[in-house]
Amino acid sequence: MNILVTGSSGTIGTRLCETLLDMGHTVVGADWEKCKWQKRIEDLRIDIDLRDASQFSKLPTDIDLIVHLAANARVYELVEHPERALDNCIDTFNVLEFARKNGIKRMMFASSRETYGNIHLPNGQKYSEDKAHFMTCESPYAASKIAGEALFESYKRCYDIETVIIRFSNVYGMYDDSIRVVPLYFRSAKAGTPLKVFGKDKCLDFTYIDDAVHGVTSVITHWDKAKNETYNLAYGEGTTILHLAERMKELLKSNSPIELGNARTGEVTHYIADISKAKKTFGYNPQTPFDRGIEKAVEWYKANTL
């Protein structure tokens, strides 16, 4: 297949592009940032600002599938800078319009567990795909993902485009030197500075990068089974942010103090994914539990001098 990946220089984008190439697909990347990790991914990148519809003339149109990953993805940063959520909406609209105008009939959208908000489920129930609702939206970032899902749904209905929506959850591992919590804690523990935990009981479903990418490639391989639905991609177990901080200290033999604070505005405080739909539909089978994944992430960070 000829596959266009937006956000090709990001954490998921880089790993996905190299995996698709290894599978024999032809890949085109679209990103306004260079790929610092892999030259072969940088070589296939087209420099484009997806907010500017006039720049889409740079992209080839003989595309079988678009995987739309590009987004401003830091929840609290978008609380502080809500205009970045609008950028996400504009990017998504422009990508869909590019597909509509050029007859591209297969589209994937990277959404988020943030779409579930902070609804409380009884008796440890996990979040199935039907639990998301705009009335539980906690942040501008979540709103941009809900809006993106709605746009994808409308283009599916109006323009005969086949879609798949993937809700990721705290993807971590290689190719990430951002200020997301895992690489941030690595740098802090390495430097001996405090690890700040916003919410002692905050518990999330961390997904190792290879499991997330395997989910995407499984959708592509089993497209006819998976199409026109929404899926959670996560590990299916919860890990507290406090446990992450403690494990990072252990792995680096760090003396960094852990500072506990209140949960921040706009952030989801509890989420464990029900991944049964993805397992049943296209054989999603995550292999990396958190404690092994964090070890692999730290090994990669050490080797790449974060």
Contacts in CASP RR format, 6 or more apart in sequence:
PFRMAT RR
TARGET T0000
AUTHOR 0000-0000-0000
METHOD contacts of the structure
MODEL  1
MNILVTGSSGTIGTRLCETLLDMGHTVVGADWEKCKWQKRIEDLRIDIDL
RDASQFSKLPTDIDLIVHLAANARVYELVEHPERALDNCIDTFNVLEFAR
KNGIKRMMFASSRETYGNIHLPNGQKYSEDKAHFMTCESPYAASKIAGEA
LFESYKRCYDIETVIIRFSNVYGMYDDSIRVVPLYFRSAKAGTPLKVFGK
DKCLDFTYIDDAVHGVTSVITHWDKAKNETYNLAYGEGTTILHLAERMKE
LLKSNSPIELGNARTGEVTHYIADISKAKKTFGYNPQTPFDRGIEKAVEW
YKANTL
1 25 0 8 1.000
1 26 0 8 1.000
1 64 0 8 1.000
1 65 0 8 1.000
1 220 0 8 1.000
2 25 0 8 1.000
2 26 0 8 1.000
2 28 0 8 1.000
2 60 0 8 1.000
2 62 0 8 1.000
2 63 0 8 1.000
2 64 0 8 1.000
2 65 0 8 1.000
3 20 0 8 1.000
3 25 0 8 1.000
3 26 0 8 1.000
3 27 0 8 1.000
3 28 0 8 1.000
3 63 0 8 1.000
3 64 0 8 1.000
3 65 0 8 1.000
3 66 0 8 1.000
3 67 0 8 1.000
3 220 0 8 1.000
4 27 0 8 1.000
4 28 0 8 1.000
4 29 0 8 1.000
4 30 0 8 1.000
4 59 0 8 1.000
4 60 0 8 1.000
4 63 0 8 1.000
4 65 0 8 1.000
4 66 0 8 1.000
4 67 0 8 1.000
5 13 0 8 1.000
5 16 0 8 1.000
5 17 0 8 1.000
5 20 0 8 1.000
5 27 0 8 1.000
5 28 0 8 1.000
5 29 0 8 1.000
5 30 0 8 1.000
5 66 0 8 1.000
5 67 0 8 1.000
5 69 0 8 1.000
6 29 0 8 1.000
6 30 0 8 1.000
6 31 0 8 1.000
6 50 0 8 1.000
6 66 0 8 1.000
6 67 0 8 1.000
6 68 0 8 1.000
6 69 0 8 1.000
6 70 0 8 1.000
6 91 0 8 1.000
6 95 0 8 1.000
7 13 0 8 1.000
7 29 0 8 1.000
7 30 0 8 1.000
7 31 0 8 1.000
7 69 0 8 1.000
7 70 0 8 1.000
7 71 0 8 1.000
8 14 0 8 1.000
8 17 0 8 1.000
8 27 0 8 1.000
8 29 0 8 1.000
8 30 0 8 1.000
8 31 0 8 1.000
8 35 0 8 1.000
8 41 0 8 1.000
8 44 0 8 1.000
8 45 0 8 1.000
8 69 0 8 1.000
9 31 0 8 1.000
9 33 0 8 1.000
9 34 0 8 1.000
9 35 0 8 1.000
9 36 0 8 1.000
9 41 0 8 1.000
9 42 0 8 1.000
9 45 0 8 1.000
10 31 0 8 1.000
10 33 0 8 1.000
10 35 0 8 1.000
10 69 0 8 1.000
10 175 0 8 1.000
11 171 0 8 1.000
11 173 0 8 1.000
11 174 0 8 1.000
11 175 0 8 1.000
11 176 0 8 1.000
11 178 0 8 1.000
11 209 0 8 1.000
12 69 0 8 1.000
12 110 0 8 1.000
12 168 0 8 1.000
12 171 0 8 1.000
12 209 0 8 1.000
12 212 0 8 1.000
12 213 0 8 1.000
12 216 0 8 1.000
13 41 0 8 1.000
13 69 0 8 1.000
13 175 0 8 1.000
14 35 0 8 1.000
14 37 0 8 1.000
14 38 0 8 1.000
14 41 0 8 1.000
14 175 0 8 1.000
15 174 0 8 1.000
15 175 0 8 1.000
15 209 0 8 1.000
15 210 0 8 1.000
15 213 0 8 1.000
16 67 0 8 1.000
16 69 0 8 1.000
16 213 0 8 1.000
16 216 0 8 1.000
16 217 0 8 1.000
17 27 0 8 1.000
17 29 0 8 1.000
17 38 0 8 1.000
17 41 0 8 1.000
17 44 0 8 1.000
18 38 0 8 1.000
18 40 0 8 1.000
18 41 0 8 1.000
19 213 0 8 1.000
19 217 0 8 1.000
20 27 0 8 1.000
20 217 0 8 1.000
20 220 0 8 1.000
21 27 0 8 1.000
21 40 0 8 1.000
23 217 0 8 1.000
27 44 0 8 1.000
28 44 0 8 1.000
28 46 0 8 1.000
28 59 0 8 1.000
28 60 0 8 1.000
28 63 0 8 1.000
29 41 0 8 1.000
29 44 0 8 1.000
29 45 0 8 1.000
29 46 0 8 1.000
30 45 0 8 1.000
30 46 0 8 1.000
30 48 0 8 1.000
30 50 0 8 1.000
30 59 0 8 1.000
30 70 0 8 1.000
31 45 0 8 1.000
31 46 0 8 1.000
31 47 0 8 1.000
31 48 0 8 1.000
31 70 0 8 1.000
32 47 0 8 1.000
32 48 0 8 1.000
32 49 0 8 1.000
32 50 0 8 1.000
34 42 0 8 1.000
34 45 0 8 1.000
35 41 0 8 1.000
35 42 0 8 1.000
35 45 0 8 1.000
36 42 0 8 1.000
37 174 0 8 1.000
37 175 0 8 1.000
46 58 0 8 1.000
46 59 0 8 1.000
47 58 0 8 1.000
48 55 0 8 1.000
48 56 0 8 1.000
48 58 0 8 1.000
48 59 0 8 1.000
49 55 0 8 1.000
50 70 0 8 1.000
50 90 0 8 1.000
50 91 0 8 1.000
50 94 0 8 1.000
50 95 0 8 1.000
51 87 0 8 1.000
51 90 0 8 1.000
51 91 0 8 1.000
51 94 0 8 1.000
52 94 0 8 1.000
53 94 0 8 1.000
53 97 0 8 1.000
53 98 0 8 1.000
56 94 0 8 1.000
56 98 0 8 1.000
59 98 0 8 1.000
61 102 0 8 1.000
61 103 0 8 1.000
61 104 0 8 1.000
63 102 0 8 1.000
63 104 0 8 1.000
64 104 0 8 1.000
64 106 0 8 1.000
65 104 0 8 1.000
65 106 0 8 1.000
65 107 0 8 1.000
65 108 0 8 1.000
65 220 0 8 1.000
65 223 0 8 1.000
66 95 0 8 1.000
66 98 0 8 1.000
66 99 0 8 1.000
66 104 0 8 1.000
66 106 0 8 1.000
66 107 0 8 1.000
66 108 0 8 1.000
67 108 0 8 1.000
67 110 0 8 1.000
67 216 0 8 1.000
68 91 0 8 1.000
68 92 0 8 1.000
68 95 0 8 1.000
68 107 0 8 1.000
68 108 0 8 1.000
68 109 0 8 1.000
68 110 0 8 1.000
69 110 0 8 1.000
70 91 0 8 1.000
70 95 0 8 1.000
71 88 0 8 1.000
71 91 0 8 1.000
71 110 0 8 1.000
71 144 0 8 1.000
71 145 0 8 1.000
72 78 0 8 1.000
72 84 0 8 1.000
72 85 0 8 1.000
72 87 0 8 1.000
72 88 0 8 1.000
72 141 0 8 1.000
72 144 0 8 1.000
73 112 0 8 1.000
73 141 0 8 1.000
74 141 0 8 1.000
74 178 0 8 1.000
74 179 0 8 1.000
74 180 0 8 1.000
75 114 0 8 1.000
75 139 0 8 1.000
75 141 0 8 1.000
75 142 0 8 1.000
75 266 0 8 1.000
75 267 0 8 1.000
75 268 0 8 1.000
76 139 0 8 1.000
76 264 0 8 1.000
76 265 0 8 1.000
76 266 0 8 1.000
76 267 0 8 1.000
77 84 0 8 1.000
78 84 0 8 1.000
78 85 0 8 1.000
78 139 0 8 1.000
78 140 0 8 1.000
78 141 0 8 1.000
78 144 0 8 1.000
79 139 0 8 1.000
79 140 0 8 1.000
79 141 0 8 1.000
79 264 0 8 1.000
79 265 0 8 1.000
79 266 0 8 1.000
82 140 0 8 1.000
84 140 0 8 1.000
85 140 0 8 1.000
85 141 0 8 1.000
85 143 0 8 1.000
85 144 0 8 1.000
86 144 0 8 1.000
88 141 0 8 1.000
88 144 0 8 1.000
88 145 0 8 1.000
88 147 0 8 1.000
88 148 0 8 1.000
89 144 0 8 1.000
89 147 0 8 1.000
89 148 0 8 1.000
89 151 0 8 1.000
92 109 0 8 1.000
92 144 0 8 1.000
92 147 0 8 1.000
92 148 0 8 1.000
92 151 0 8 1.000
92 152 0 8 1.000
93 151 0 8 1.000
95 107 0 8 1.000
96 107 0 8 1.000
96 151 0 8 1.000
96 152 0 8 1.000
96 155 0 8 1.000
96 161 0 8 1.000
98 104 0 8 1.000
99 105 0 8 1.000
99 107 0 8 1.000
99 155 0 8 1.000
99 161 0 8 1.000
100 155 0 8 1.000
100 159 0 8 1.000
100 161 0 8 1.000
104 161 0 8 1.000
105 160 0 8 1.000
105 161 0 8 1.000
105 162 0 8 1.000
106 161 0 8 1.000
106 162 0 8 1.000
106 163 0 8 1.000
106 223 0 8 1.000
106 227 0 8 1.000
107 152 0 8 1.000
107 155 0 8 1.000
107 161 0 8 1.000
107 162 0 8 1.000
107 163 0 8 1.000
107 164 0 8 1.000
108 163 0 8 1.000
108 164 0 8 1.000
108 165 0 8 1.000
108 166 0 8 1.000
108 216 0 8 1.000
108 219 0 8 1.000
108 220 0 8 1.000
109 148 0 8 1.000
109 149 0 8 1.000
109 152 0 8 1.000
109 163 0 8 1.000
109 164 0 8 1.000
109 165 0 8 1.000
109 166 0 8 1.000
110 166 0 8 1.000
110 168 0 8 1.000
111 145 0 8 1.000
111 148 0 8 1.000
111 149 0 8 1.000
111 165 0 8 1.000
111 166 0 8 1.000
111 167 0 8 1.000
111 168 0 8 1.000
111 230 0 8 1.000
112 141 0 8 1.000
112 142 0 8 1.000
112 145 0 8 1.000
112 167 0 8 1.000
112 168 0 8 1.000
112 169 0 8 1.000
113 127 0 8 1.000
113 167 0 8 1.000
113 168 0 8 1.000
113 169 0 8 1.000
113 170 0 8 1.000
113 204 0 8 1.000
113 205 0 8 1.000
113 232 0 8 1.000
113 234 0 8 1.000
113 268 0 8 1.000
113 271 0 8 1.000
113 273 0 8 1.000
114 138 0 8 1.000
114 139 0 8 1.000
114 141 0 8 1.000
114 142 0 8 1.000
114 145 0 8 1.000
114 268 0 8 1.000
115 132 0 8 1.000
115 137 0 8 1.000
115 142 0 8 1.000
115 145 0 8 1.000
115 146 0 8 1.000
115 149 0 8 1.000
115 167 0 8 1.000
116 127 0 8 1.000
116 131 0 8 1.000
116 132 0 8 1.000
116 136 0 8 1.000
116 268 0 8 1.000
116 271 0 8 1.000
117 132 0 8 1.000
117 136 0 8 1.000
117 137 0 8 1.000
117 138 0 8 1.000
117 142 0 8 1.000
117 268 0 8 1.000
118 136 0 8 1.000
118 138 0 8 1.000
118 268 0 8 1.000
118 269 0 8 1.000
118 270 0 8 1.000
119 131 0 8 1.000
119 133 0 8 1.000
119 136 0 8 1.000
120 270 0 8 1.000
121 127 0 8 1.000
121 131 0 8 1.000
124 272 0 8 1.000
126 236 0 8 1.000
126 272 0 8 1.000
126 273 0 8 1.000
126 274 0 8 1.000
127 232 0 8 1.000
127 271 0 8 1.000
127 272 0 8 1.000
127 273 0 8 1.000
127 274 0 8 1.000
128 232 0 8 1.000
128 274 0 8 1.000
128 276 0 8 1.000
128 277 0 8 1.000
129 167 0 8 1.000
129 229 0 8 1.000
129 230 0 8 1.000
129 231 0 8 1.000
129 232 0 8 1.000
129 274 0 8 1.000
129 277 0 8 1.000
132 146 0 8 1.000
132 149 0 8 1.000
132 167 0 8 1.000
134 143 0 8 1.000
134 146 0 8 1.000
137 143 0 8 1.000
137 146 0 8 1.000
138 266 0 8 1.000
138 267 0 8 1.000
138 268 0 8 1.000
139 265 0 8 1.000
139 266 0 8 1.000
139 267 0 8 1.000
142 266 0 8 1.000
142 268 0 8 1.000
149 165 0 8 1.000
149 230 0 8 1.000
152 163 0 8 1.000
152 165 0 8 1.000
153 163 0 8 1.000
155 161 0 8 1.000
155 163 0 8 1.000
156 162 0 8 1.000
156 163 0 8 1.000
156 228 0 8 1.000
162 223 0 8 1.000
162 227 0 8 1.000
162 228 0 8 1.000
163 227 0 8 1.000
163 228 0 8 1.000
164 219 0 8 1.000
164 223 0 8 1.000
164 226 0 8 1.000
164 227 0 8 1.000
164 228 0 8 1.000
164 229 0 8 1.000
164 230 0 8 1.000
164 231 0 8 1.000
165 229 0 8 1.000
165 230 0 8 1.000
165 231 0 8 1.000
166 215 0 8 1.000
166 216 0 8 1.000
166 219 0 8 1.000
166 230 0 8 1.000
166 231 0 8 1.000
166 233 0 8 1.000
167 230 0 8 1.000
167 231 0 8 1.000
167 232 0 8 1.000
167 233 0 8 1.000
167 273 0 8 1.000
168 207 0 8 1.000
168 212 0 8 1.000
168 233 0 8 1.000
168 234 0 8 1.000
169 204 0 8 1.000
169 205 0 8 1.000
169 206 0 8 1.000
169 207 0 8 1.000
169 232 0 8 1.000
169 233 0 8 1.000
169 234 0 8 1.000
169 271 0 8 1.000
169 273 0 8 1.000
170 181 0 8 1.000
170 204 0 8 1.000
170 205 0 8 1.000
170 206 0 8 1.000
170 207 0 8 1.000
170 234 0 8 1.000
171 207 0 8 1.000
171 208 0 8 1.000
171 209 0 8 1.000
171 212 0 8 1.000
172 180 0 8 1.000
172 182 0 8 1.000
172 183 0 8 1.000
172 206 0 8 1.000
172 207 0 8 1.000
172 208 0 8 1.000
172 209 0 8 1.000
172 293 0 8 1.000
172 294 0 8 1.000
172 297 0 8 1.000
173 182 0 8 1.000
173 208 0 8 1.000
173 209 0 8 1.000
173 293 0 8 1.000
173 296 0 8 1.000
173 297 0 8 1.000
173 300 0 8 1.000
174 209 0 8 1.000
174 297 0 8 1.000
174 300 0 8 1.000
174 304 0 8 1.000
175 209 0 8 1.000
176 182 0 8 1.000
176 183 0 8 1.000
176 209 0 8 1.000
177 183 0 8 1.000
177 304 0 8 1.000
177 306 0 8 1.000
178 184 0 8 1.000
181 241 0 8 1.000
181 244 0 8 1.000
182 206 0 8 1.000
182 244 0 8 1.000
182 248 0 8 1.000
182 294 0 8 1.000
182 297 0 8 1.000
183 301 0 8 1.000
183 306 0 8 1.000
185 195 0 8 1.000
185 244 0 8 1.000
185 245 0 8 1.000
185 248 0 8 1.000
186 248 0 8 1.000
186 252 0 8 1.000
186 297 0 8 1.000
186 298 0 8 1.000
186 301 0 8 1.000
186 306 0 8 1.000
187 306 0 8 1.000
188 194 0 8 1.000
188 195 0 8 1.000
188 256 0 8 1.000
189 195 0 8 1.000
189 248 0 8 1.000
189 249 0 8 1.000
189 251 0 8 1.000
189 252 0 8 1.000
189 254 0 8 1.000
189 256 0 8 1.000
190 252 0 8 1.000
190 254 0 8 1.000
190 306 0 8 1.000
191 256 0 8 1.000
192 254 0 8 1.000
192 255 0 8 1.000
192 256 0 8 1.000
193 256 0 8 1.000
194 256 0 8 1.000
194 257 0 8 1.000
194 258 0 8 1.000
194 259 0 8 1.000
195 245 0 8 1.000
195 248 0 8 1.000
195 249 0 8 1.000
195 256 0 8 1.000
195 257 0 8 1.000
195 258 0 8 1.000
195 259 0 8 1.000
196 259 0 8 1.000
196 261 0 8 1.000
197 241 0 8 1.000
197 242 0 8 1.000
197 245 0 8 1.000
197 258 0 8 1.000
197 259 0 8 1.000
197 260 0 8 1.000
197 261 0 8 1.000
198 241 0 8 1.000
198 261 0 8 1.000
198 262 0 8 1.000
198 263 0 8 1.000
198 264 0 8 1.000
198 267 0 8 1.000
199 241 0 8 1.000
199 242 0 8 1.000
199 260 0 8 1.000
199 261 0 8 1.000
199 262 0 8 1.000
199 263 0 8 1.000
199 269 0 8 1.000
200 240 0 8 1.000
200 242 0 8 1.000
200 260 0 8 1.000
200 261 0 8 1.000
201 240 0 8 1.000
201 242 0 8 1.000
201 269 0 8 1.000
201 270 0 8 1.000
202 240 0 8 1.000
202 241 0 8 1.000
202 242 0 8 1.000
202 263 0 8 1.000
202 267 0 8 1.000
202 269 0 8 1.000
202 270 0 8 1.000
203 238 0 8 1.000
203 239 0 8 1.000
203 240 0 8 1.000
203 241 0 8 1.000
203 269 0 8 1.000
203 270 0 8 1.000
203 271 0 8 1.000
203 272 0 8 1.000
204 238 0 8 1.000
204 239 0 8 1.000
204 241 0 8 1.000
204 268 0 8 1.000
204 270 0 8 1.000
204 271 0 8 1.000
205 234 0 8 1.000
205 235 0 8 1.000
205 236 0 8 1.000
205 237 0 8 1.000
205 238 0 8 1.000
205 239 0 8 1.000
205 271 0 8 1.000
205 272 0 8 1.000
205 273 0 8 1.000
206 234 0 8 1.000
206 235 0 8 1.000
206 238 0 8 1.000
206 239 0 8 1.000
206 244 0 8 1.000
206 290 0 8 1.000
206 294 0 8 1.000
207 233 0 8 1.000
207 234 0 8 1.000
207 235 0 8 1.000
207 286 0 8 1.000
208 235 0 8 1.000
208 286 0 8 1.000
208 287 0 8 1.000
208 288 0 8 1.000
208 293 0 8 1.000
208 296 0 8 1.000
208 297 0 8 1.000
210 287 0 8 1.000
210 288 0 8 1.000
211 233 0 8 1.000
211 235 0 8 1.000
211 286 0 8 1.000
211 287 0 8 1.000
211 288 0 8 1.000
212 233 0 8 1.000
214 284 0 8 1.000
214 285 0 8 1.000
214 286 0 8 1.000
214 287 0 8 1.000
215 233 0 8 1.000
215 278 0 8 1.000
215 282 0 8 1.000
215 284 0 8 1.000
216 233 0 8 1.000
218 226 0 8 1.000
218 278 0 8 1.000
218 282 0 8 1.000
218 283 0 8 1.000
218 284 0 8 1.000
219 226 0 8 1.000
219 231 0 8 1.000
219 282 0 8 1.000
221 282 0 8 1.000
222 281 0 8 1.000
222 282 0 8 1.000
222 283 0 8 1.000
225 281 0 8 1.000
225 282 0 8 1.000
226 281 0 8 1.000
226 282 0 8 1.000
229 277 0 8 1.000
229 281 0 8 1.000
231 277 0 8 1.000
231 278 0 8 1.000
231 281 0 8 1.000
231 284 0 8 1.000
232 273 0 8 1.000
232 274 0 8 1.000
232 275 0 8 1.000
232 277 0 8 1.000
232 278 0 8 1.000
233 273 0 8 1.000
233 275 0 8 1.000
233 278 0 8 1.000
233 284 0 8 1.000
234 272 0 8 1.000
234 273 0 8 1.000
234 275 0 8 1.000
234 286 0 8 1.000
235 273 0 8 1.000
235 275 0 8 1.000
235 286 0 8 1.000
235 288 0 8 1.000
235 289 0 8 1.000
235 290 0 8 1.000
236 272 0 8 1.000
236 273 0 8 1.000
236 274 0 8 1.000
236 275 0 8 1.000
236 286 0 8 1.000
237 272 0 8 1.000
237 289 0 8 1.000
237 290 0 8 1.000
238 271 0 8 1.000
238 272 0 8 1.000
238 290 0 8 1.000
239 290 0 8 1.000
242 258 0 8 1.000
242 260 0 8 1.000
244 290 0 8 1.000
244 294 0 8 1.000
245 258 0 8 1.000
246 258 0 8 1.000
247 291 0 8 1.000
247 294 0 8 1.000
248 254 0 8 1.000
248 294 0 8 1.000
248 298 0 8 1.000
249 255 0 8 1.000
249 256 0 8 1.000
249 258 0 8 1.000
251 294 0 8 1.000
251 295 0 8 1.000
251 298 0 8 1.000
252 298 0 8 1.000
263 269 0 8 1.000
275 284 0 8 1.000
275 286 0 8 1.000
278 284 0 8 1.000
279 285 0 8 1.000
288 296 0 8 1.000
END
